[in-house]
Amino acid sequence: MNGVCAAAGLPVVKLSCKRSLDFLGVNYYTRECIHSSKFVIDNPLGFECEASDGLLCRSKSSLGWDIYPEGMCEALSECASYGVPLMVTENGVSVENDAERTDFIKNNIKEVARAMQRGANVFGYLYWSLMDNFEWAYGYGPRFGLIEVDYKSQRRTIRPSGYAYADIITNNAV
């Protein structure tokens, strides 16, 4: 599908991935709300954009990222237009309260199911991450893991969200 970028009037070409990929991996964590602040002649895209808190979000991660599961369905529905099978290769959240992680997983998997009902060919979902780890941009601070890591003792403890995810996988249901 070809079109025109509304912001700049530039042609947009959608590449055909059919018969060239086995699957497309989709990483989804959050959304970023932006708004165009002014027209800039020097900018080839035509507008200068900046982050905006204009859209309300129910909750945020410990990194300040919007927790917006509906974006999972939106992303998968958009990627489905490429006509190849999809796999959610990364989807995770860093939170202090592990019950929020369990809700995050359940709500995002429900959105995967909603995308599938709309025709997206999704064959897998992987949570990020199995264990707390070193996040390149944030160091050891964020805790994404289904397994908590005590970095001093190296002790690993499965969080309740890890058991909840195992239950979802075992029963193939949320």
C-alpha positions as CSV (number, residue, x, y, z in Angstrom):
1,M,0.0,0.0,0.0
2,N,1.5,3.3,-1.0
3,G,0.4,6.7,0.4
4,V,1.5,10.2,1.3
5,C,2.9,11.3,4.6
6,A,0.4,13.9,5.8
7,A,2.9,15.9,7.7
8,A,5.3,16.4,4.8
9,G,3.6,15.5,1.7
10,L,6.3,12.9,1.1
11,P,5.5,9.6,-0.6
12,V,5.3,6.6,1.8
13,V,6.1,3.2,0.4
14,K,5.0,0.1,2.2
15,L,7.5,-2.7,1.5
16,S,6.1,-6.1,0.6
17,C,7.4,-8.7,3.0
18,K,5.4,-11.6,1.7
19,R,7.6,-14.6,0.8
20,S,10.7,-12.8,2.1
21,L,10.3,-13.3,5.9
22,D,9.4,-16.3,8.0
23,F,7.8,-14.0,10.5
24,L,7.9,-10.5,11.9
25,G,9.0,-9.9,15.5
26,V,7.1,-7.2,17.3
27,N,8.5,-5.5,20.4
28,Y,6.0,-3.5,22.3
29,Y,6.4,-1.7,25.7
30,T,4.7,1.6,25.7
31,R,3.4,4.5,23.6
32,E,4.9,8.0,23.2
33,C,2.5,10.8,22.8
34,I,3.8,13.7,20.7
35,H,2.4,16.8,19.2
36,S,3.6,19.1,16.5
37,S,4.5,22.4,18.0
38,K,5.2,24.5,14.9
39,F,5.9,24.4,11.3
40,V,9.7,24.5,10.6
41,I,10.8,25.2,7.0
42,D,14.3,23.8,7.6
43,N,12.8,20.4,8.7
44,P,12.2,18.0,5.8
45,L,9.3,16.5,7.7
46,G,7.7,19.9,8.0
47,F,6.9,20.0,11.7
48,E,8.8,20.0,14.9
49,C,7.5,17.4,17.3
50,E,7.9,17.0,21.1
51,A,6.7,14.8,23.8
52,S,3.2,15.6,25.2
53,D,1.3,14.6,28.3
54,G,-1.9,15.5,26.5
55,L,-3.3,12.0,26.6
56,L,-4.3,10.6,29.9
57,C,-2.9,7.2,30.9
58,R,-4.2,4.9,33.7
59,S,-0.8,4.1,35.0
60,K,3.0,4.3,34.4
61,S,5.9,2.0,34.9
62,S,8.7,2.7,37.3
63,L,10.5,4.2,34.3
64,G,7.6,6.7,33.7
65,W,6.4,4.9,30.6
66,D,2.7,4.8,29.9
67,I,1.1,1.4,30.5
68,Y,-1.1,1.2,27.5
69,P,-2.1,-2.4,26.6
70,E,-4.4,-1.2,23.8
71,G,-1.3,-0.3,21.9
72,M,-0.4,-4.0,21.6
73,C,-3.5,-4.6,19.5
74,E,-2.8,-1.4,17.5
75,A,0.8,-2.4,16.8
76,L,-0.1,-6.0,15.8
77,S,-3.0,-4.9,13.6
78,E,-0.7,-2.5,11.8
79,C,2.0,-5.2,11.4
80,A,-0.6,-7.7,10.2
81,S,-0.9,-5.7,7.0
82,Y,2.6,-7.1,5.9
83,G,1.0,-10.5,5.4
84,V,3.5,-12.5,7.4
85,P,3.1,-14.4,10.7
86,L,3.8,-12.3,13.8
87,M,5.4,-13.1,17.1
88,V,5.5,-10.7,20.1
89,T,9.2,-11.1,20.8
90,E,9.4,-8.5,23.6
91,N,6.7,-7.1,25.9
92,G,7.5,-6.2,29.5
93,V,7.2,-3.7,32.3
94,S,9.3,-2.5,35.1
95,V,7.2,-2.0,38.2
96,E,7.7,-2.0,42.0
97,N,4.4,-3.8,42.7
98,D,4.5,-7.3,41.1
99,A,0.7,-7.5,41.0
100,E,0.9,-4.7,38.4
101,R,3.2,-6.9,36.3
102,T,0.7,-9.7,36.4
103,D,-2.0,-7.3,35.3
104,F,0.3,-6.0,32.5
105,I,0.9,-9.5,31.2
106,K,-2.8,-10.5,31.3
107,N,-4.0,-7.2,29.7
108,N,-1.4,-7.4,26.9
109,I,-2.2,-11.0,26.1
110,K,-5.9,-10.1,25.9
111,E,-4.9,-7.4,23.4
112,V,-3.0,-10.0,21.4
113,A,-6.1,-12.1,21.3
114,R,-8.1,-9.0,20.2
115,A,-5.6,-8.4,17.4
116,M,-6.0,-12.1,16.4
117,Q,-9.8,-11.8,16.3
118,R,-9.2,-8.9,13.9
119,G,-7.2,-11.1,11.6
120,A,-3.6,-10.7,12.8
121,N,-1.7,-14.0,12.5
122,V,0.1,-14.1,15.8
123,F,1.8,-17.4,16.7
124,G,3.7,-16.5,19.9
125,Y,4.2,-14.1,22.8
126,L,7.4,-13.7,24.8
127,Y,7.5,-11.7,28.0
128,W,10.6,-9.5,28.6
129,S,12.4,-10.6,30.7
130,L,12.8,-13.9,32.4
131,M,15.1,-12.4,35.0
132,D,16.0,-8.9,36.2
133,N,19.0,-7.8,34.2
134,F,21.2,-5.0,33.1
135,E,19.2,-2.6,30.9
136,W,21.6,-0.7,28.6
137,A,20.1,2.7,29.0
138,Y,19.2,2.3,32.7
139,G,21.6,-0.1,34.4
140,Y,20.5,-2.5,37.1
141,G,17.7,-0.2,38.4
142,P,14.6,-1.4,36.4
143,R,13.1,-4.7,37.4
144,F,11.4,-6.3,34.4
145,G,12.0,-9.9,35.4
146,L,9.5,-12.7,36.2
147,I,12.4,-13.8,38.4
148,E,13.8,-11.3,40.9
149,V,17.6,-11.2,41.1
150,D,19.4,-10.1,44.3
151,Y,22.5,-8.7,42.7
152,K,24.6,-8.9,45.8
153,S,23.9,-12.6,46.7
154,Q,22.9,-13.6,43.1
155,R,19.9,-15.4,44.6
156,R,16.9,-15.8,42.3
157,T,13.3,-15.8,43.4
158,I,10.3,-16.5,41.1
159,R,7.9,-13.6,41.5
160,P,4.1,-14.3,41.6
161,S,3.9,-12.8,38.1
162,G,6.2,-15.6,37.0
163,Y,3.8,-18.2,38.4
164,A,0.9,-16.3,36.8
165,Y,2.6,-16.4,33.4
166,A,3.3,-20.1,33.8
167,D,-0.4,-20.7,34.6
168,I,-1.4,-18.7,31.4
169,I,1.0,-20.8,29.3
170,T,-0.1,-24.2,30.9
171,N,-3.8,-23.4,30.5
172,N,-3.5,-21.5,27.2
173,A,-5.9,-19.0,28.7
174,V,-5.8,-15.7,30.7
